[in-house]
Amino acid sequence: MIDFRYHLVSIVAVFLALAIGIVLGSTELQGHTIDVLQASSNYLNNQLNVAKAERASYQAQAGAEDQFLQSAEPQLLGGRLAGDRVVIVTEPGAQGSVVDGIKQAAVLAGAAVTGQVALQPQFNDISAANQSSLGAVDSSAAAAAGLTVTAGTDPQTASQQQAAQLIAHAILAKSPGQAGLTPEAAQALLSAYTQAGYLTVSGTPTDPATLAVLVTPQTAPADGPGDPANQVLLAVAREFAGASAATLVAGGTAGSATSASAIAVLRSSSVSGQVSSVDDADTALGQITVIEALATQLAGGKPNSYGISGASAVSPVPVPSPSPTASAAAPQPTATGKGGKQPVKKK
């Protein structure tokens, strides 16, 4: 007869066996799992090392290409903008190296950089209070210069649009020698905005330029495509395009790679049909492209988007520069006389 003690021992034995099985099974499973994880880790480390090596190789290649383009820049750009005048306008946060690179490229192309107008953060404030303050400066500056401004098309940036119209009168001309403000009146107009904290000026931008380059911030705005800085840039670019022979918006690769960047917002707007854009102006290729894009527009070409982030082309096809000796250097066709003799060429 099976008594209670037997049942108790049996139950204990079953649970003991189950415990031993769990311990043994988990031990075996743990070892197998560690092996799998170790193999996966080794594989991923190898892949990471390969990716790092590829990245280093691409960086070295890009660096070599950039060095080559920098050394070739004088030959590539020589005479492209001979006799032209360029003014640089920067948004708050514009990358200094981009500005310097574009200035250097313009000089190598034979252009004169008249100066730089740096818009301040206050200029991008679209609050009602600032619209009122900026509007008051607009009215005062327009009256002092004897100018009439048109109403802004966007209520949010109406005062910035009118300010851009007036600033354009002071620093831009559609063609060399175009009648405009006197240097004194142009300086007084810019001073009105400078004293109110909306911009700073260096050089002599009141010597009117026919070409304008707007440099965008180094990083994309935190508030997305609708950020006030982007909307103000569109307003400024539109007004400058109408007041110049060609206007271009330039930015660096880091600040142009997202849909919230100024370059991306510009390209998705109607303003893209009025100005060219370059999204890699922090590289030698991009700085060369800035000059080529301006030269293309001066030659009658349409504005376009250039670069590596959603652009239509990497760079424009260079417009051939006319050579004064081209006709003399071209081979002349020769006619064959009777009897198959070649006519004697005169020395």
C-alpha positions as CSV (number, residue, x, y, z in Angstrom):
1,M,0.0,0.0,0.0
2,I,1.3,3.4,-1.0
3,D,1.3,5.8,1.9
4,F,1.5,9.5,2.2
5,R,5.3,9.4,2.7
6,Y,5.7,7.8,-0.8
7,H,3.6,10.5,-2.4
8,L,5.6,13.2,-0.7
9,V,8.9,11.7,-1.8
10,S,7.6,11.3,-5.3
11,I,6.4,14.9,-5.5
12,V,9.8,16.1,-4.1
13,A,11.6,13.9,-6.6
14,V,9.6,15.3,-9.5
15,F,10.2,18.9,-8.5
16,L,13.9,18.1,-7.9
17,A,14.2,16.5,-11.3
18,L,12.4,19.5,-12.9
19,A,14.7,21.9,-11.1
20,I,17.8,20.0,-12.1
21,G,16.5,20.0,-15.7
22,I,15.9,23.7,-15.7
23,V,19.4,24.3,-14.3
24,L,21.0,22.0,-16.8
25,G,19.0,23.4,-19.7
26,S,19.5,27.0,-18.9
27,T,23.3,26.4,-18.6
28,E,23.4,24.8,-22.0
29,L,21.2,27.5,-23.5
30,Q,23.3,30.2,-21.9
31,G,26.4,28.9,-23.5
32,H,24.8,28.7,-26.9
33,T,23.3,32.1,-26.6
34,I,26.7,33.6,-25.7
35,D,28.3,32.0,-28.7
36,V,25.6,33.4,-31.0
37,L,25.9,36.8,-29.6
38,Q,29.7,36.8,-29.7
39,A,29.6,35.7,-33.4
40,S,27.1,38.5,-34.2
41,S,29.2,41.0,-32.3
42,N,32.3,40.0,-34.2
43,Y,30.4,40.2,-37.5
44,L,29.1,43.7,-36.7
45,N,32.5,44.9,-35.6
46,N,34.0,43.7,-38.9
47,Q,31.2,45.5,-40.8
48,L,31.8,48.6,-38.8
49,N,35.6,48.5,-39.5
50,V,34.8,48.1,-43.2
51,A,32.5,51.1,-43.1
52,K,35.1,53.2,-41.3
53,A,37.7,52.2,-43.9
54,E,35.4,53.1,-46.7
55,R,34.5,56.4,-45.1
56,A,38.2,57.3,-44.6
57,S,38.8,56.4,-48.2
58,Y,36.0,58.6,-49.4
59,Q,37.1,61.4,-47.2
60,A,40.6,61.2,-48.5
61,Q,39.3,61.1,-52.1
62,A,37.0,64.1,-51.5
63,G,39.9,66.0,-49.8
64,A,42.2,65.3,-52.8
65,E,39.5,66.5,-55.2
66,D,38.9,69.6,-53.2
67,Q,42.6,70.4,-53.1
68,F,42.8,69.9,-56.9
69,L,39.9,72.2,-57.5
70,Q,41.4,74.8,-55.2
71,S,44.6,74.7,-57.2
72,A,42.8,74.8,-60.5
73,E,40.3,77.5,-59.4
74,P,42.3,80.4,-60.9
75,Q,42.3,78.7,-64.3
76,L,38.7,77.6,-64.1
77,L,37.3,81.0,-63.1
78,G,39.7,83.4,-64.7
79,G,37.6,86.1,-66.5
80,R,34.2,84.5,-65.8
81,L,32.9,87.7,-64.1
82,A,35.4,90.2,-65.4
83,G,34.3,93.7,-64.6
84,D,31.2,92.6,-62.6
85,R,30.4,93.7,-59.1
86,V,29.1,91.3,-56.4
87,V,27.6,92.0,-53.0
88,I,27.3,89.4,-50.3
89,V,24.3,89.3,-48.0
90,T,24.3,86.9,-45.0
91,E,21.6,85.4,-42.9
92,P,22.1,85.1,-39.2
93,G,24.3,82.0,-38.6
94,A,25.9,82.0,-42.0
95,Q,29.1,80.1,-42.2
96,G,32.2,82.3,-42.3
97,S,34.2,79.9,-44.4
98,V,31.4,79.9,-47.1
99,V,31.4,83.7,-47.2
100,D,35.2,83.8,-47.5
101,G,35.3,81.1,-50.2
102,I,32.7,82.8,-52.3
103,K,34.5,86.2,-52.0
104,Q,37.8,84.6,-53.1
105,A,36.1,82.8,-56.0
106,A,34.5,86.1,-57.2
107,V,37.8,87.9,-57.1
108,L,39.5,85.0,-59.0
109,A,36.7,85.4,-61.6
110,G,37.6,89.1,-62.1
111,A,34.7,90.5,-60.1
112,A,34.8,93.2,-57.4
113,V,33.2,92.4,-54.1
114,T,31.6,95.7,-53.1
115,G,30.9,94.7,-49.5
116,Q,28.8,92.6,-47.1
117,V,25.4,93.2,-45.5
118,A,24.8,91.0,-42.5
119,L,21.1,90.6,-41.6
120,Q,20.7,90.4,-37.8
121,P,18.3,88.0,-35.9
122,Q,16.0,90.9,-35.3
123,F,15.4,91.2,-39.0
124,N,13.9,87.6,-39.0
125,D,11.4,88.4,-36.2
126,I,7.9,88.3,-37.7
127,S,6.0,89.1,-34.5
128,A,3.4,91.8,-34.6
129,A,5.5,94.1,-32.5
130,N,8.6,93.8,-34.7
131,Q,6.5,94.1,-37.9
132,S,5.4,97.5,-36.5
133,S,8.9,98.6,-35.5
134,L,10.4,97.5,-38.8
135,G,7.6,99.0,-40.7
136,A,8.3,102.4,-39.1
137,V,11.9,102.2,-40.2
138,D,10.8,101.3,-43.7
139,S,8.5,104.3,-43.9
140,S,11.1,106.7,-42.5
141,A,13.9,105.3,-44.8
142,A,11.7,105.4,-47.9
143,A,10.6,109.0,-47.2
144,A,14.2,110.2,-46.6
145,A,15.4,108.5,-49.9
146,G,12.4,109.7,-51.9
147,L,11.4,106.1,-52.7
148,T,8.0,104.4,-53.0
149,V,7.7,100.8,-51.9
150,T,5.1,98.3,-53.0
151,A,3.0,96.4,-50.4
152,G,4.3,93.0,-49.3
153,T,2.6,90.0,-50.7
154,D,2.8,88.0,-47.5
155,P,1.3,89.6,-44.4
156,Q,3.7,87.7,-42.1
157,T,6.8,89.2,-43.8
158,A,5.3,92.4,-45.2
159,S,7.8,94.7,-43.4
160,Q,10.8,92.5,-44.3
161,Q,9.7,92.6,-48.0
162,Q,9.6,96.3,-48.0
163,A,12.9,96.6,-46.1
164,A,14.4,94.3,-48.8
165,Q,13.1,96.6,-51.5
166,L,14.7,99.6,-50.0
167,I,18.0,97.8,-49.2
168,A,18.1,96.6,-52.8
169,H,17.8,100.2,-54.0
170,A,20.9,101.0,-51.9
171,I,23.2,98.1,-52.9
172,L,22.0,96.7,-56.3
173,A,21.5,97.7,-59.9
174,K,20.2,95.7,-62.9
175,S,23.0,96.9,-65.1
176,P,26.3,98.9,-64.7
177,G,25.7,102.6,-64.6
178,Q,22.0,102.4,-63.8
179,A,20.7,105.5,-62.2
180,G,19.9,105.0,-58.6
181,L,20.4,106.6,-55.2
182,T,23.4,108.8,-54.6
183,P,26.1,107.3,-52.4
184,E,25.0,109.6,-49.6
185,A,21.4,108.6,-49.8
186,A,22.3,104.9,-50.0
187,Q,24.5,105.2,-47.0
188,A,21.8,107.0,-45.0
189,L,19.2,104.3,-45.9
190,L,21.5,101.5,-44.7
191,S,22.3,103.5,-41.6
192,A,18.7,103.6,-40.7
193,Y,18.5,99.8,-40.5
194,T,21.9,99.6,-38.9
195,Q,21.0,101.9,-36.1
196,A,17.8,100.1,-35.5
197,G,19.7,96.8,-35.1
198,Y,18.4,95.1,-38.2
199,L,21.8,94.7,-40.1
200,T,25.5,95.5,-40.1
201,V,27.6,96.6,-43.0
202,S,31.2,96.1,-44.0
203,G,33.0,97.3,-47.1
204,T,31.2,99.7,-49.5
205,P,28.0,97.9,-50.6
206,T,26.6,101.3,-51.5
207,D,28.7,101.0,-54.7
208,P,25.9,99.3,-56.5
209,A,26.5,95.7,-57.6
210,T,24.7,93.9,-60.4
211,L,25.1,90.4,-58.7
212,A,23.9,89.4,-55.2
213,V,24.8,86.2,-53.3
214,L,22.7,85.4,-50.2
215,V,24.4,83.0,-47.8
216,T,22.1,80.9,-45.6
217,P,22.6,79.7,-42.0
218,Q,25.1,77.0,-41.3
219,T,22.4,74.8,-39.7
220,A,18.7,74.2,-40.6
221,P,16.2,76.0,-38.3
222,A,14.7,74.0,-35.4
223,D,11.2,75.0,-36.2
224,G,11.1,73.2,-39.6
225,P,10.3,74.5,-43.1
226,G,7.9,77.2,-41.8
227,D,10.6,78.8,-39.6
228,P,10.4,82.6,-39.8
229,A,14.1,82.8,-41.0
230,N,13.1,80.7,-44.1
231,Q,10.1,82.8,-44.8
232,V,12.1,86.0,-44.5
233,L,14.8,84.6,-46.8
234,L,12.2,84.0,-49.5
235,A,11.0,87.6,-49.2
236,V,14.6,89.0,-49.5
237,A,15.6,86.7,-52.4
238,R,12.5,87.7,-54.3
239,E,13.2,91.4,-54.0
240,F,16.9,91.1,-54.7
241,A,16.2,89.0,-57.9
242,G,14.0,91.8,-59.2
243,A,16.6,94.5,-58.5
244,S,19.7,92.7,-59.8
245,A,21.1,91.1,-63.0
246,A,21.3,87.8,-61.1
247,T,20.8,86.7,-57.5
248,L,22.0,83.4,-56.0
249,V,21.3,81.7,-52.7
250,A,24.2,79.6,-51.3
251,G,24.6,77.3,-48.3
252,G,26.9,74.6,-46.9
253,T,26.3,70.9,-47.1
254,A,25.5,70.5,-43.4
255,G,22.9,73.2,-43.5
256,S,21.2,72.2,-46.7
257,A,20.7,68.4,-46.2
258,T,17.3,68.5,-44.6
259,S,13.8,69.5,-45.8
260,A,13.8,72.2,-43.2
261,S,16.9,74.0,-44.6
262,A,16.6,77.4,-46.3
263,I,17.9,75.9,-49.6
264,A,15.2,73.1,-49.6
265,V,12.4,75.6,-48.7
266,L,13.6,77.9,-51.5
267,R,13.7,75.2,-54.1
268,S,10.1,74.1,-53.2
269,S,8.8,77.7,-53.6
270,S,8.0,79.9,-56.6
271,V,11.1,82.0,-55.8
272,S,13.2,79.1,-57.2
273,G,12.3,80.3,-60.7
274,Q,13.9,83.7,-60.0
275,V,17.2,82.8,-58.3
276,S,19.8,80.1,-58.6
277,S,20.9,78.0,-55.6
278,V,24.0,76.1,-54.6
279,D,23.9,73.7,-51.6
280,D,27.6,72.8,-51.3
281,A,29.2,76.2,-51.2
282,D,31.4,75.1,-48.4
283,T,33.5,73.1,-50.9
284,A,35.7,74.3,-53.7
285,L,33.4,72.7,-56.3
286,G,30.4,74.6,-54.8
287,Q,32.3,77.9,-54.8
288,I,33.2,77.4,-58.4
289,T,29.6,76.5,-59.1
290,V,28.4,79.8,-57.5
291,I,30.5,81.8,-60.1
292,E,29.5,79.6,-63.0
293,A,25.8,79.9,-62.1
294,L,26.0,83.7,-62.0
295,A,27.9,83.7,-65.3
296,T,25.3,81.5,-66.8
297,Q,22.5,83.9,-65.8
298,L,24.4,86.8,-67.1
299,A,24.8,85.0,-70.4
300,G,21.0,84.6,-70.6
301,G,20.6,81.3,-68.9
302,K,17.7,80.5,-66.5
303,P,18.2,80.2,-62.7
304,N,18.7,76.6,-61.6
305,S,19.5,74.6,-58.5
306,Y,23.0,73.1,-58.2
307,G,24.8,70.8,-55.7
308,I,24.2,67.5,-54.1
309,S,21.0,67.7,-52.0
310,G,18.0,67.6,-54.2
311,A,19.6,69.8,-56.9
312,S,18.9,69.7,-60.7
313,A,22.6,69.4,-61.5
314,V,25.9,69.3,-59.8
315,S,27.1,72.4,-61.6
316,P,26.2,74.3,-64.8
317,V,27.9,73.6,-68.0
318,P,30.5,76.4,-68.3
319,V,29.6,79.1,-70.8
320,P,32.6,79.4,-73.3
321,S,34.4,82.7,-72.9
322,P,34.8,84.6,-76.2
323,S,38.3,84.7,-77.4
324,P,39.5,87.7,-79.4
325,T,41.8,85.5,-81.4
326,A,39.3,82.7,-82.0
327,S,38.6,83.6,-85.6
328,A,42.3,84.0,-86.4
329,A,43.2,80.7,-84.8
330,A,40.4,78.7,-86.5
331,P,41.6,76.5,-89.3
332,Q,40.5,77.9,-92.7
333,P,39.1,75.6,-95.4
334,T,41.3,75.1,-98.5
335,A,40.0,74.7,-102.0
336,T,41.6,72.5,-104.6
337,G,42.4,74.2,-107.9
338,K,42.5,72.7,-111.3
339,G,44.7,69.7,-111.8
340,G,44.4,68.9,-108.1
341,K,46.9,71.6,-107.0
342,Q,46.5,73.4,-103.8
343,P,46.4,77.2,-104.0
344,V,49.5,78.9,-102.6
345,K,48.9,80.6,-99.2
346,K,50.1,84.1,-98.8
347,K,52.4,84.7,-95.9
